[in-house]
């Protein structure tokens, strides 16, 4: 290739590189052009990283595409960058400056080398051409001159390409951060919508429950006005039970475990019997009955309020899901170190046992409730080391079983 042809190649290269925005493709085109100009076997473009004091090359033509990294001042290419001048090596194996580590890692045999620095607009070394193994003879001063001419074009264009690549990376990072932020906003928006819906559903459910219980009280009051002394007591009993249930409908939402009193030795049997007595009237209101067998003097170190929340929700759950005319069987059996409470109903049973203790889960949507009670029970049991489980009752219904550690003193 004569001088005129070489200049034409450089001019065409300049036009092509001026349009190129991809750094990898830029380096590849530059490398191929340098090979053509001096008839070399291979060419690598090493880029200077001032922050780390190294040169890197992602393109080693004919080799693998792994990044090659070398320190400034190391090997021929490092010396070229450090000394800011071209270097020709006729026999790499006999040159003490030659760094053979790349040959060992790639399996390539370097014989002759031409390294030429590239400068940016401020005359700082921005990169290095490293051409290996000229195909015909050795590298000459004419090759140095030709690659240096190419380097004048390439240095400025490489500077622009690196700037564009850095800006593109910053843009991509900002874009990824923006996308992630938008996703976070979408997730937060979805959570807010879910919370708003949950709140709306809770208000609607609460309104239905309050209306139902209030109507029941009004109905009983109407009957009370028309009743005789013999039946008045039953109506008053039902009014009392319904009013009590109304008062405790929202206890799960008002119960605060952040400032609880210390645990103390309490009579579990007495607390449970009090709740059974209270809910017996509620069960009777729905034509249900509570059958109980509670061992006496079962003591444990717990908080009375915690036990009250547990008993309230477990018994009320059995009443809500039990059929009219059904029986709720409650047992508290004392063992040497534990006491086992079982509450069995004859309702439809629980299909999703693994989800029954989750927040807002309701097994049957048509049954009034908030889906919070059993989740609160489970959280208390977990904190107080009370084992709780649910199983099928025979022939139908569910059995909630709780195991308490008891105090023998």
Beta strands, then each sheet from edge to edge (+ up, - down):
strand 1: 40-49
strand 2: 54-57
strand 3: 68-71
strand 4: 87-89
strand 5: 113-119
strand 6: 125-134
strand 7: 264-267
strand 8: 289-294
strand 9: 299-302
strand 10: 327-334
strand 11: 338-344
strand 12: 387-392
strand 13: 398-405
sheet 1: 3+ 2- 1+ 6- 5+ 4-
sheet 2: 7+ 9-
sheet 3: 8+ 10+ 11- 13+ 12-
end
